């Protein structure tokens, strides 16, 4: 997927609208608790500053649902950007209203402003044409650097690209390079680790990966749907009873494709959904009634870790256990450590897996940690992402 970037067109001195993904987490006092998404946008912003552009940044924050809600204001992002860039980033009082238009019109080369939360506009998530035109009227060039929202066809992600020359920023370029190369031309053996709650959430990814990988390892709660489909008791574990046939089909497809399909051989179970619940490790065939599976067991950790030693490319999407509770984070942390030590292309597919890697303090040991949860998943499924499709081809 070869798209033009900011390097490929004339941007010098131009007014540039940049869609970023500044949807960062923050606490009850509105202090940003993780600024990685802001930091990830800096290379593109700095490049535009260095080229004397007049820079208009935009993003959403949270889910204000088309209403102006102060708790979702971009003011905290403007403050953090100002700190990181070492220059004042002005925040407009509206999205495409009078204040935004005035600030944009008066920008000087190298200056940066930030629009108020694009989702304060009721037309944003509807990809409203008039709103798209209003975004376009602020600038001469459009740059999309928000991979995390590239799977959404909104006014600020796709609509505006109909009215301005539209190219990608460096973050989207990086995402497409790493995820694209891994899927299209991986060094082999190519392995994937998939965790998460439901087989139904990941069926598209599983289907797509079975066409490409040599080994597929399953962890997380979706493993129990596979166990159940094989006729075993899963106690109170999360299990999609209406997806048992689907689970069987997946295993049959893996066999037909010659893909090594690995399921946990043991599991750490708990009495209830509680951080301090009583727990024990049992074989996957021996989960008792009244207990719930929350993590992979020690034997599975050993088998998966040994298999990963052979890998040359690994994609990991979804924790293999309930990593939010320390006693059930052992599996996820152990797999992270095993991956950190191998010499391979190692890609983390965003979302909870990225959070788990950060929590384990191992982020720098990985080749690429995707900034897009849902977008990464859809990309791995082979779906077209509207925010990428809207950009000019190289």
KOLKOL-23806 format. One record per residue: residue in three letters; x, y, z of N, C-alpha, C, O, CB in turn. Coordinates in steps of 0.2 Angstrom, whole numbers, plus 5000, padded with zeros to 4 digits. Glycine has a CB too. Layout:
<recs>
AlaXYZXYZXYZXYZXYZ...
</recs>
This chain:
<recs>
Unk500449945000500050005000500450065000500750095005499550005006Unk500650094994501150144993500750214993500450224988501550134987Unk500850254998500450314998500950374999501550365001499950325004Unk500850434996501250494996501250515003500850505007500950544992Unk501850535005501950565012502150645011502150665005502550535016Unk502250675017502350745017503050765013503150815011502450775024Unk503450715012504050725008503950725001504350754997504550665010Unk503350704999503250694991502950754988502850754982502850634990Unk502750804992502350854989502650924991503050924996501650854990Unk502550974988502851044990502351074996501751084995502851094984Unk502651075001502351105007502651165010502351195014502251045013Unk503151185007503551245010503151305011502751325006504151265006Unk503051335017502751395018501951385018501651435019502951445014Unk501751325017500951315016500651305022500851285027500851255011Unk499951325022499551305028499351235027498951215023498851355028Unk499451195033499351125032498951105038499051115044500051085033Unk498451065036497951035041498150965043498250925038497251035039Unk498350945049498550885051498150845055497950875061499250885054Unk497850785053497450745058497850705062498250665059496850705054Unk497850715068498250675073497850625077497250635077498750715077Unk498150585081497750545086497950565092498450535095497850465084Unk497650615095497850635102497350615107497250645112497850715102Unk497050555106496550525110496850495116496950435116496050475107Unk497150535121497650505126497250495132496650525133498150555127Unk497450445136497050435143497250495148497850515148497250365146Unk496850515152496950565158496550545164496050505164496850635155Unk496850575170496450555176495950605178495750645174497050555182Unk495650595184495050635186495250715186494850755186494750615192Unk495850725187496150795188496350825181496650875180496650805193Unk496150785176496350795169497150805167497350845164496050865167Unk497450765171498150755170498250695165498050645166498650745176Unk498650705159498750655154499250605158499750615160499150685148Unk498950535157499350485161499750445156500250405158498850435164Unk499750455149500150425144500150465138499650475135499850345143Unk500750495137500750545131501050515125501250555120501150605133Unk501050445124501450415119501150435112501450445107501350345119Unk500450445112500150465105500350535103500450545097499350455106Unk500450575108500650645106501450645104501550675099500650695112Unk501850605107502550595106502550565099503050585095502950555111Unk502150525097502150485090502050535085502250525079501650435090Unk501750595086501550635081502150695080502150725075500850675082Unk502550695084503050745084503550745078503650805075503550745090Unk503750695075504150695069503850735063504150775060504350625067Unk503250715062502850755057502750825058502950865054502150715056Unk502550845064502450915066503150955065503151005063502250915073Unk503650925068504350955068504550965060504851015059504850915071Unk504450915056504650925049504250985046504551015042504450855045Unk503650985047503251045045503451115047503451165044502451035047Unk503651115054503951175057504551195053504651255051504051165065Unk505051145052505651155049505551175041506051215039506051095049Unk504951165039504851185032504451245031504151265026504451135028Unk504451285037504051345037503351345036503051395034504351395032Unk503051285037502251285036501951315042502151335047502051205036Unk501251335041500851355046500351305048499951275043500351425043Unk500451275054500151205055499551215059499551245065500751175059Unk499051175057498351175060498251095062498151055058497851205056Unk498351085068498251015071497551005073497151045075498750995077Unk497250945072496650925074496550855076496950805074496050935069Unk496150835081496050765084495350765087495050815089496650755088Unk495250705089494650695094494950675101495550665101494150645092Unk494550685106494750655113494150635116493650665117495050715117Unk494150565117493550535121492950535116493050535110493350575127Unk492350525119491750525115491250575117490750555120491450455116Unk491350635115490850685117490150685113489650715114491150755116Unk490150635108489550625104489250685101488650695101489050595108Unk489650725098489350785094489150845098488750885096488750765090Unk489350845105489150895109489750925112490250895113488650875115Unk489750995114490251025117490251005124489851035128490251105116Unk490750975127490850955134491550975136492050945134490650875134Unk491551015141492251045143492750985145493350995145492151085149Unk492450935148492850875150493250845145493750805146492450825154Unk493050855138493350825133493750885129493950865123492850795128Unk493850935132494250995128494950975127495250935130494251055132Unk495250995121495950985119496451025123497051025121495950995112Unk496151065128496651105131497251075135497851095135496251145137Unk497151015137497650975140498150945135498750945137497350915144Unk497950935129498350915124498750975121499350965120497950885118Unk498451035121498851095118499351115123499951125121498351155118Unk499251105130499751115135500351065134500951085135499451115142Unk500251005133500750955133501150965126501750955126500450885133Unk500750975121501150995115501651055115502151045113500651005109Unk501351105118501751165120502451145123502951165122501351215124Unk502351105128502951085132503451045128504051055128502651035138Unk503150995124503550945120503950985115504450975113503150895118Unk503551035111503851065106504251125108504651155104503251095101Unk504151145114504551205116504351275113504651325113505251195115Unk503651275111503351335108502651335110502351275111503551345101Unk502351395110501651395112501151365106501251385100501451465113Unk500751315108500251295103499551325105499351305110500251215103Unk499351365100498751395102498151355101498151315096498651465097Unk497651355105497051315105496451355103496351415106496851275111Unk496051335097495551375095494951365100494851305103495351365088Unk494451415101493851405105493351355102492851335105493551465107Unk493451345095492951305092493251265087493851265086492351355088Unk492851225083493251175078493351205071493851205069492751115077Unk492751235068492851265062492451335062492351365056492551225056Unk492351365068492051425068492451485067493051475065491651425075Unk492251545070492551605069493251605072493751625069492151665071Unk493351585078493951585081494451535077495051555076493851555088Unk494251475075494751435072494951465065495551465063494351365070Unk494451495062494651525055495151585056495551595052493951555052Unk494951625061495451685062496151665064496651695062495151725068Unk496151615069496851595071497251565065497851575064496751535077Unk496851525061497151495055497451545050497951535047496651445052Unk497051595049497151645044497751685046498151715042496551695043Unk497851695053498451735055499051695057499551725060498151775061Unk499051635056499651595058500251615054500251635048499551515056Unk500851625057501451635054501851575052501751525056501951685058Unk502351575047502751515046503051485052503351525056503251535041Unk502951415053503251385059502851385065502951355070503951415061Unk502251425065501751425071501351365070501151335065501351495071Unk501051345076500651285077500051305081500051335086501051225081Unk499451285079498851285082498451225083498651175079498351345079Unk498051215087497651155088496851175088496651215092497851115094Unk496551135084495751145084495451115090495751065093495451125077Unk494951145092494551105098494351035095494351025089493951155100Unk494150995100493950925099493450915093492950945093493550895105Unk493750885087493350875081492650845082492150855079493750845076Unk492650805087491950765089491450815093490950785095492150705093Unk491650875094491150925096490650935091490150965092491450985099Unk490850925085490450935079490050875077490250825076490850955072Unk489350885077488950825076489050795069488850735068488150855077Unk489250835064489450805058490050765057490150725052489450855053Unk490450765062491150735061491050655060491350635055491550745068Unk490750625064490650555064490250525058490150465056490450525070Unk489850575055489350565050489750575043489450565038488750605050Unk490350595043490750615037490350665033490250665027490950555033Unk490050715037489650765034490050815029490650835030489350815039Unk489750815023490150855017490250925019490850955017489750845011Unk489750965022489851035023490451045029490851085028489251065026Unk490450995033491050995038491650985035492151015037490850955044Unk491650935031492350915027492550975023493150995023492150855022Unk492151015020492351075016492551125021493051165019491751105012Unk492251135027492451185032493151175034493551215035491951185038Unk493351105035494051085037494451105032495051135033494051015039Unk494351095025494751105020494851175019495351195016494451075013Unk494351225020494451295019494951325024495151385023493751325021Unk495151285029495651315034496351305031496851345033495651275040Unk496451265026497151245024497251245016496751245013497451185028Unk497851225014498051215007498251145006498251115000498651265005Unk498451105011498651035011498351005017498351025022499451035011Unk498150935016497950895021498450835023498650805018497250865020Unk498650825029499050775031498750725036498450755041499750795034Unk498650665034498350615039498950585043499350545040497850565036Unk498950585049499450555053499150515059499450495064500050605056Unk498550505058498150465064497950395062497350385060497450505066Unk498450355063498250285061497750255065497350215063498950245062Unk497750275072497250245076496450265074496050225076497350275083Unk496350305070495650325067495650315060495150325057495450395069Unk496150285057496150275049495550225047495450225041496850245047Unk495350185052494750135050494050165050493550135049494750075054Unk494050235052493450275052493350325046493850355045493350305059Unk492850325043492650365038492350435041491750435040492250335032Unk492750475044492450535047492650595043493050595038492650545054Unk492350655044492550715040493250735041493550755036492150775043Unk493550725047494250745048494750695046495350705046494350765055Unk494550635044494950575042494950555035495450535032494850515046Unk494350565032494250555025493950605021494150625015493850485024Unk493350635023492950685020493450745017493350765011492450715024Unk493850775022494250835020494750815014494950855010494650855026Unk494950755013495350735008495050735001495450734996495650655009Unk494450745001494150754994494250824992494150844986493350744994Unk494450874996494450944994495150974995495251034993494050984999Unk495650934997496350964997496850904995496650844995496550985005Unk497450924993497950874991498050834998498250865003498650904989Unk498050774998498050735004498550685004498650635000497350695005Unk499050685009499550635010499650615017499350635022500250675008Unk500050565018500150535025500750575029501250595025500250465025Unk500750565035501250595039501750535040501650475038501050625046Unk502250545044502750495045502550435050502750375049503350525049Unk502050445054501850395058501450345054501550285055501350425064Unk500950365050500550325046501050285041500950225040500050355042Unk501550315038502050285034502350225038502450175035502550335032Unk502550245044502950195048502450135049502650075048503150225055Unk501850145051501350095052501250045046501249985046500650115054Unk501150075040501050045034501650005032501649945029500850095028Unk502250035033502849995032502949935036503049875033503450045033Unk502849935042502949885047502449825046502549765045503049905054Unk501849855047501249805046501249775039501049715038500549835048Unk501249815034501249795027501749745025501649695022501249855023Unk502449755027502949715026502849645029503049595026503649745028Unk502649655036502549585040502049545036502149485036502349605047Unk501549575033501049535030501149505023501049455021500349565030Unk501549555019501649535012502249505011502349465006501649605008Unk502849515015503449485014503849475020504349505021503849535009Unk503549435024503849425031504449375031504549325026503349395036Unk504949385035505549345036505249285040504749295044506149375040Unk505349225038505049165041505549125045506149125044504749115035Unk505349085050504649075052504249135054504449175058504549015057Unk503649145051503149195053502649175058502249125057502849225047Unk502649195064502149175069501749235072501949295072502549145075Unk501149215074500649265077500449235083500249175084500049275072Unk500349285088500049265095499449315095499449375095500549285101Unk498849275096498249315097497949295103497849245105497749295091Unk497749355107497349345113496749385113496549405107497849375119Unk496449395119495849435119495249395121495349335122495649465112Unk494649425121494049385124493749335120493549285121493549435127Unk493549365113493149325109493449305103493749345099492549365108Unk493249245101493449215094493049265089493349275084493249145093Unk492449285090492049325085492449385084492349415078491349335088Unk492749415089493049485088493649475083493849525080493349515095Unk493949415083494649405080494549355074495049345071495149375085Unk493949335072493949285067494149315060494449275056493149265066Unk494049375059494349405052495049405052495449385047494149475052Unk495449415058496149415059496349345058496849335055496349455065Unk496049305062496249225062496249205054496749175052495849185066Unk495649215051495649195044496149225039496449185035494949215041Unk496349285040496849325036497549295038497949275033496849395037Unk497649285044498349255046498449185044499049165043498449265054Unk497949145044498049075042498249065035498549015033497349035043Unk498149125031498449125024499149135024499449125019497949175020Unk499449165030500049195029500549165034501149165033500049265030Unk500349145040500849125045501049055045500649015042500549145052Unk501549035048501848965049501548935056501348875056502548965049Unk501448985061501248965067500749015070500849075070501848955072Unk500248985073499749035076499649005083499348955085499049035072Unk499749055088499649035095499049075098498949135097500349055099Unk498649035102498049065105498149075112498349025115497449025103Unk497949135115497949145122497249185124496849195119498549185124Unk497249205130496649245132496049205132496049145132496549305127Unk495449245134494849205135494549165129494149125130494349255138Unk494749185123494449155117494749085117494449045113494649185111Unk495249065121495448995121494948945123494848885121496148985125Unk494548975128494048925131493448905126493148855127493748965137Unk493348955121492848935116493148875112492748825110492648995111Unk493748875111494048815107494048755111493848705109494848835105Unk494248755118494148705122493448675122493348605122494348715129Unk492948715123492248695123492048655117491748605117491848755124Unk492348685111492148655104492448585104492248545100492448695099Unk493048575108493348505108492948455113493148395114494048515110Unk492448485116492048445121492248445128492048405132492148375119Unk492748495130492948495137492548545141492248595138493748515137Unk492548535147492248585152492648645153493248635154492048545159Unk492348705153492748765154492448805160492648855161492648805148Unk492048765164491848805171491448865169491048865165492448815175Unk491648915173491348985172491749035167491549095167491249025179Unk492249005163492649045159492149075153491649045151493148995156Unk492449135151492149165145492149115140492649085138492449235143Unk491549105137491449055131490849075127490349085129491348985134Unk491049075120490449095115490149025113490348995108490749135109Unk489649005116489248945114489048945107488948895104488748935119Unk488849005105488649005098489149005093489049015087488149065097Unk489849005095490349005090490748935090491348935088490849065092Unk490548885093490848825094491048795087491548765086490548775098Unk490548795082490648775075491248815072491648785068490048775071Unk491148875073491648925070492348905073492848905069491548995072Unk492448895079493048875082493348805079493948795077493048865090Unk492848755078493048695074493348705067493848675065492448645074Unk492948755064493148765057493848795057494248785052492648815054Unk494048845061494648875062495248825062495748825059494748925068Unk495148775067495648725068495648675062496248655060495448675074Unk495148665058495148625052495548665047495948635043494448605050Unk495348725046495748765041496448775042496848765038495448835041Unk496648775049497348785050497748715048498248715045497448795058Unk497348655050497648595048497748585040498248565038497248535050Unk497248605037497248605029497748655026498048635021496548625026Unk497948705029498448755027499148735029499648765027498248825029Unk499148685034499848665036500148715041500748725042500348665030Unk499648755044499848805050499848765056499348735058499348865050Unk500348775060500448745067499948785071500148845073501148745070Unk499448755074498948795078499048775085498848715087498248785075Unk499248825089499348805096498848835101498748895101500048835098Unk498648795105498148815111498548795117498948755118497448775110Unk498348835123498648825129498548755131498048725130498348875134Unk499048725135498948655137498748655145498548605148499648615136Unk498848715148498648725155498448795156498548835152499248705160Unk498048805161497748875162497748885170497648845174497048875159Unk497848955171497748975178497048995179496749045176498249035180Unk496748965184495948975185495849015192496249005196495548915185Unk495349045192495149085199494449065201494049045196495249155198Unk494349075207493649065209493149125207492549105206493649065217Unk493349185207492949235205493349295201493949295202492549265211Unk493049345198493349395195493549445200493249495201492849425189Unk494149435203494449475208495149475208495449425207494149455215Unk495549535209496249535209496549485214497049455213496449605211Unk496249475220496449425225496149365226496249325231496449465232Unk495749345221495449275221495849215222496449225220494949265215Unk495649165225496049105226496149075218495649085214495649045230Unk496749055217496849025210497348965210497648945215497249085206Unk497348925205497748875204497848855197497448885192497448805208Unk498348815195498448795188498248725187498348685191499248805186Unk497848715181497548655180497648635172497848685168496848645181Unk497648575170497648555163497048585160496548595163497748485162Unk497148605153496548635150495948585149495348605148496748655142Unk496048515150495548465150495248455157494748415157495848405148Unk495448495162495248475169494948545173495048545179495748445173Unk494648585169494348645172493748625176493248605173494248705167Unk493748635183493148615187492548665186492648725185493348605194Unk491948645188491448685188491548745193491848725198490748645190Unk491248805192491348855197491948895197492048945200491248825204Unk492448875192493048905192493048945185492748925180493648865193Unk493548995184493549035178494249035176494749055180493249105179Unk494449025169495149035167495249105166494949145163495148995160Unk495849125168496149195168496849205165497049265163496049225175Unk497149155164497849155161498049095159497849035160498349185167Unk498649095154498949035152499349005158499649045162499349045146Unk499448945158499848915164500648905162500848925157499648845165Unk500948885167501748875167501948835161502448855157502048855173Unk501648775160501848735154501748765148502148755143501448665155Unk501148805147501048835141501548895139501848895134500348865141Unk501748925145502248985144502848955141503148975137502349015151Unk503048895144503648855142503648835135504148855131503848795147Unk503148805133503048785126503048845121503348835116502348745125Unk502648895122502548955118503248985117503449005112502049005120Unk503548995123504249035123504748995119505149025115504449035130Unk504748925120505248885116505048895108505548895104505248815118Unk504448895106504248895099504448965096504648965091503448885099Unk504349015101504549085098505249095097505449135093504349135103Unk505749055100506449055099506649045091507149065089506849005103Unk506149005088506348995081506049055076506249055070505948925079Unk505649095078505349145074505849195071506349215074504849185078Unk505649225065505949275062505549335062505749395061506249255055Unk504849325061504349385062503849365066503549305066504049395055Unk503649405071503049395076502649455076502849515077503349375083Unk501949435075501449485076501049465083500849405083500949495070Unk500949515087500649495094500049545094500149605095501049495100Unk499449515095498849555096498449525101498049475100498449565089Unk498349565107497949545112498349505118498649455116497349495110Unk498249525124498549495130498349415130497849405128498449535136Unk498749375133498549305134498249285140498049235142499249265133Unk498149345145497749335151497549395153497549445150498249305156Unk497249395159496949455162497449495166497549495172496349435168Unk497849535161498549565164498349615168498849645172498949585158Unk497749645169497649705173497749675181497849715185496949725172Unk497649615182497749585189498349555189498549505185497149535191Unk498849575194499549545194499549475194500049445190499849575200Unk499149435197499249365198499049325191499249275190498849335203Unk498749365187498549335180498849375175498749365169497749345179Unk499449415176499849445171500449405170500849425165500049515174Unk500549355173501149315173501249285165501849295163501149255177Unk500749265162500749235155500949295150501449285147500149205153Unk500649345151500749405146501449425147501849445142500249455147Unk501649435153502349465155502849415153503349435150502449475162Unk502749345154503249295152503349295144503849285142503049225154Unk502749295140502849295133503149365131503549365126502049295130Unk503049415134503349485132504149475133504549495129503049545137Unk504349445139505049435140505349385135505949405133505149415148Unk504949335134505249285129505349325122505849315119504749225128Unk504849365120504949395114505449445114505849455109504249435112Unk505549485119506049535120506749505119507249545116506049565127Unk506849445120507549415120507749385113508249365112507649365125Unk507249385108507349345102507549395097507349455097506749305100Unk507949375092508149415086507649405081507749365076508949405084Unk507149455080506649445075506349515074506449555078506149385077Unk505949515069505449575068504849565073504549515072505249585060Unk504749605077504249595083503749655083503949715084504549585090Unk503149645081502649695080502149685085501849625085502449695073Unk501949735089501349735093500749775090500849825088501549765100Unk500249735090499649765086499249805090498549805090499249715084Unk499549855094499149905097498649885103498749825105498649945092Unk498249935106497749915111498049885117498549915120497249865108Unk497749835120497949805126498649775126499049775131497449755129Unk498849745120499549715120500049775121500549755124499649685113Unk499949825118500449885119500449905126500949915128500249945114Unk499849915129499849935136500249885140500549895145499149935139Unk500149815139500449765143501249765142501649755147500249695141Unk501449785136502149785135502449845138503049845141502349795127Unk502149905138502349965142502349955149502849965153501850025140Unk501849915152501749905159502349855161502649865167501149865161Unk502549815156503149765158503849805157504349775159503149705153Unk503849865154504449905154504849875148505449885148504849905160Unk504549845143504949815138504849845131505149815126504749745137Unk504549905130504349935124504949945119504949925113504050005125Unk505549955122506149975118506449905114506849915110506650015121Unk506149855117506449785114506049765108506249715105506349735120Unk505549805106505149785100505249825094505349885095504349785102Unk505149795088505349825082504749885081504949945079505249785076Unk504149865082503649915081503049905086502849845086503449915074Unk502849955089502149955093501649995090501750055089502249975101Unk501149965087500650005083500250045087500150035093500149955079Unk500050105085499750155088498950145087498550185090499850225086Unk498750095083498050085082497850025084498049975081497950095074Unk497350025089497049965091496549935085496749885082496649975097Unk495949965085495449945080495749945072495649895068494849985080Unk496149995071496450005064496949945063496949925057496750075063Unk497349935068497849875067497449815065497649775061498249865073Unk496949795069496549735068496249735061496349685058495949735073Unk495949785059495649785052496249785047496049745042495249855051Unk496749815048497349805043497549735043497649705037497949855045Unk497649705049497849635049497349585046497449535043497949605056Unk496749605046496149565042496149575035495849535031495449595045Unk496549625033496649635025496049685023495949695017496549575022Unk495749715028495249765026495549835023496149845025494749785032Unk495149865019495449935017495249985022494649985025495049955010Unk495750025024495550075029495450145026495850175022496250085034Unk494750175027494550235023495050285024495150325019493950255025Unk495350295030495850355031496450345027496750395025495950365038Unk496650285025497250275021497050275013497350305009497550205022Unk496450245012496250245005496150315002496250324996495550205004Unk495950365006495850435004496450475002496450524999495450475009Unk497050445004497650485002497950464995497750414992498250465008Unk498350514993498650504986499050454986499450434990498950574984Unk499050414980499550354979500150384977500250434974499250304973Unk500750344979501350374977501550354970502050374967501950334982
</recs>
